[in-house]
Amino acid sequence: MSNRSVEDLSPLWFWLPMGLVLLQLAVRYASPEMHDLYIQGQKETGLVELMTPLALIPGILFGIKALRLWEFLPNFSSRAWIAMVTLGALYMAGEEVSWGQWLFYWDTPETFARINDQNETNLHNTSAWLDQKPRLLLELWALIGAIRIWVLDARGKKIDPGTTAYWFWPGRPLAWTGLLSALVMMPERARDWWDVRMPAPFDIRVTETQELVLGFFLASVWLRLRSRSGG
């Protein structure tokens, strides 16, 4: 193992997802019409929708780079987890643009048209198990990871890089981003669970912060692996 200190993301990266949230709040407050047309958009044409694959593509690349340093992960379970997160990021990015349909405008194949409730070439609109439930698990993973880091800090404990937990949970720089990714979903949760609608401009939907958690996590893993490899 390298004698260099283990590198990780700077906590300042938190300001990128926070900036997305603040931008959407500002536009929603200043001009609801502009927000609905250009930010939220129709179908897959809004900035919010297009930000999802843009947020995930760097994460996918970092995940592939991390897997090239496979031998510096401590065990099979940590390796399988990084591979799973990378594939999950690829799935979410591909699904968001219907695997290219909303970029190249092909007609939905009959097979998908029969089972897809939005007539798109994707899987997440065919079942909650391929859409809402995986997203909820991602949200819980980020939130629990944030709470875990703060509890460990309060107890003065450090995490051993030779354990699976070190590579499974989001690291310290992602704690606030993980909390933010859960908080931005509360307007949607309040509406769906309790039929409570948040007042403007807080009635926004910024799921891109969750995608950024995945991207940041994979970047963090690659930085830590590069440090361990001495690269």
Secondary structure, 3 states (H helix, E strand, C coil): CCCCCCCCCCHHHHHHHHHHHHHHHHHHHHCHHHHHHHHHCCCCCCHHHHHHHHHHHHHHHHHHHHHCCHHHCCCHHHHHHHHHHHHHHHHHHHHHCHHHHHHHCCCCCHHHHHHCCCCCCCCCCCCHHHCHHHHHHHHHHHHHHHHHHHHHHHCCCCCCCCCHHHHHCCCHHHHHHHHHHHHCCHHHHHHHHHCCCCCCCCCCCCCHHHHHHHHHHHHHHHHHHHHHHCC
